[in-house]
Amino acid sequence: MKSFSIVPAMRLAGEITVPGDKSISHRAVMLASLAHGPTVVTGFLPSEDCLCTLRAFQALGVDIEVRDPTSLSIENRSHRLSPAREALDCGNSGTMMRLIAGVLAGQSFRSRLVGDASLSKRPMGRIIEPLERMGAHIRAEGEKGTPPLTLEPAELRGIEYELPVASAQVKSCLLLAGLHAQGVTGILEPSPTRDHTERLLAHFGVRPLREGRVILIHGGLTLEGRDLFVPGDFSSAAFWIAGAAAIPGSEIRIRSVGLNPTRTGLINVLLRMGAQIEESVEESRGDGEPKGSLLIRGGKLRGTKIEQAEIPSLIDELPVLAAIAALAEGETHIRGAAELRVKECDRIRCMVENLQRFGVPVDELPDGMIVEGGHLIRAARVSSFGDHRVAMACSILALRADGQSRIDEVGCVETSYPGFFRHLEKLSRASAETAQGWKDYLPWAPARSEPNRIAEAPRCPVVAIDGPSASGKSTVAKSLAQALGIAYCNSGLVYRAITWGLIAKGVTIEREPVFKTTVRQMKIECQIEGNELHVRIDGKEPGQEARSPEVNAAVSHVAASPWLRKRLLPIFRQLAEEHSLVMEGRDIGTAVFPATRYKFYIDADPKVREQRRQKQGETDSIEDRDWEDRSRTAAPLRCAADAAFLDSSRMTVEEVVRRLLDELRKRGFPLPEGPSAP
Ligand code: S3P
C-alpha cells in the first residue's frame, strides 16, 4: 500500500486552486443525466468517487463525453434511464450510493449497487426506510442493512418525512426519489445541511419549495439541461485553510473555491480560535453556488468548543480541525458529532489513535473528542485507515512534527483530492526555499525539557557525538579519540553485541518481553582496553559477527527498546568513571551524558548521506533510517540544544576533526599537550 513521507515545514505559503467540489460533481452528473437537453459541466472533479457516478450513468444509457478530465458533455437523448447490464459500482462513495438509490428506486427496472469494503459497512437503513415508505422495494444484502443493495422496479408516491439524522445525503436521496414519485414529497431536516441538490434542481428549472424547516418537491417535473461550473471543493481547501491558519508565518491564497454557507462552518470555528482569514465572494455565474477566494495568514490559535448545531456545516472538516487543535493553545472540544463514526472509517476512533501516535493528549468521547493542544508533536507513522480525509488531516499535522512522519495507505486520497500531495509539496516547499535549507528542519532537543539534565557530570571528560546514519560520525569520532589520545566508544557496538547474544540463544527479538528475560540473565561486560571498547556477552566477544547480516537486520529492533536503553545507562556511565572518552551514537549528548559540556551533532545533507551509504554497499533508504531514528519513543535522535552542530556535507574527515578540536578548546576541554590533529 502506498505511503507518503512528510518532512516538517516552517510554514505554508503560495497560491492554489483546489479541484472541483465532490458533492456538486456527483449531483451535476446525476441531474444533467435526468434532464432533457444537453449540459456541459466544467470544473468537474475527476476523482475516483465522482468517476464512479459518471460510469454508472453511462451504464444507465446516458451519453457522457469526457472532453478533458474536468469538462463533461452530458445528454440523455432517450429521456429515460435504461437498465445497466451489471451491478453499478459506487466504489468508496456513500454520497453516490445514497443519491443514486433515490434515482433508481422508482424506475421500472431492477438495479444493483455495490461498493468497496468500507462502503459495504456503512448504514443504508437511513435511506431504505423512507424509500420503502414511498413504495420502493429494496434489499440490503449486508448483515446490518448494509450494501450491496438491490432495488426492484417500483412506483413511488410522495410522503412527509422527518429525518432522524441531519444528513444531506439522505435529504438528497429523498429529493431525487420525490422527483420520480406521484404527488408531493416533504422533508423535514433536524438542522440545515448542505443544500447543493436544492440549488442544482433550481438551476435545472425545478425549484423545491421551502416551508419553514420543510423542503417540498413535486413529482413528475422535467429538468432542463443547462451548463454549469463546479467551484473548487471547500472540503479540499479546508486542509490548507486550517493548516495555514494554525502555522505561524503562513500565507495562502485559494481561488475559485465554493463558499456555500452550508459548507463553510470551518471558517467560523477558525475565526473563533483567533485565525486570520479574509473572504472575498465573487459574483455568481448564475449557477447558484457562491464562490470566491480566501486569504489565510497563520498565527497562534486557541482551543474552542464545537457543538452539535454547527456540525453539519463542517462535518467533513472535523478530522483536520482535530488535527490542528493539537497546534492550538488549550483544549478543543468536539461534541455532537457521532455521525463521524459511520463515515469512510470511524473518524473519531481513527483520529484519536493517530493523534495519540503524534504524542497529542486526546480523550475519545462517544460523540467526539477533546484535544489538548500546545504540546510537542512527535514524528509518527500513522495509517489513513483507508479514509482520505484522515490521511490528509494527518499530513497537515505532520508538517509540525519534530521529524519526518509517514502516512500509510494514502491511495484513498484519490477519492476526493487527486494531486493533494503535489499541492502539499508545493505549499510547504515555498517555505523551504525561504529557509536556509535542510538544516532548518533539524529536530532540536529543547534543553529545558530534558529530564536528564539533572544528571551528574561524568567524572572523566566525555566527548559526546551524535548524528544520523552516514553522517560520518564514526570515522570522525575514531579520529578525534586518536588525536586526543583517549578511548573511543561506539555505543552501537553494545546493542550489536546484545543482539548477537540473543540470536545465538535463539531468542525471538520481535517481542520485548521475551528478550527482556534473556537479557536480564546475560552477563554484559563493557571494558576499555587499549583505548577501545570491548563488549563481552557471557564472557565472549562477538568479533566480526557483530556485523553479520542477521545482527544488521535485528539490531535496530533491540536498540529501540526503552527498557534496554535504560538498563544500559549505568553501564555506559560507568566507563567514564575511569576513562576519558569519545562516545558516539544517537543519544549520547541527550540521554547518556546529558551533563557533559562537550557535545557535537554531526549531520549532512540527506542527498550526500544517501550517496555515502550507497558507496558503503548499503541498500536501505536514508529516509527510512532517519524516520526510525527520529520517531522511536526510546531516546529518539535529537540534536541537543547545547551541542555544536556540524554539517559534514562538504568537509573532509580531517576538516571536521579540526573543527571539533577548535570547539573543544573553546569549551575548555583538557587537551593533551600539542594534540596531533590529523
Ligand atoms: C455529502 C454529505 C455529507 C458528507 C459527505 C458528502 C453530500 O454526508 O459527509 O462527504 O454530498 O451530500 P451526510 O449527509 O451523510 O452527513
Boltz pocket constraint, residues with backbone or C-beta under 6 A from the ligand:
constraints:
  - pocket:
      binder: B
      contacts: [[A, 22], [A, 23], [A, 24], [A, 95], [A, 166], [A, 167], [A, 168], [A, 169], [A, 170], [A, 172], [A, 193], [A, 194], [A, 315], [A, 316], [A, 339]]
      max_distance: 6.0
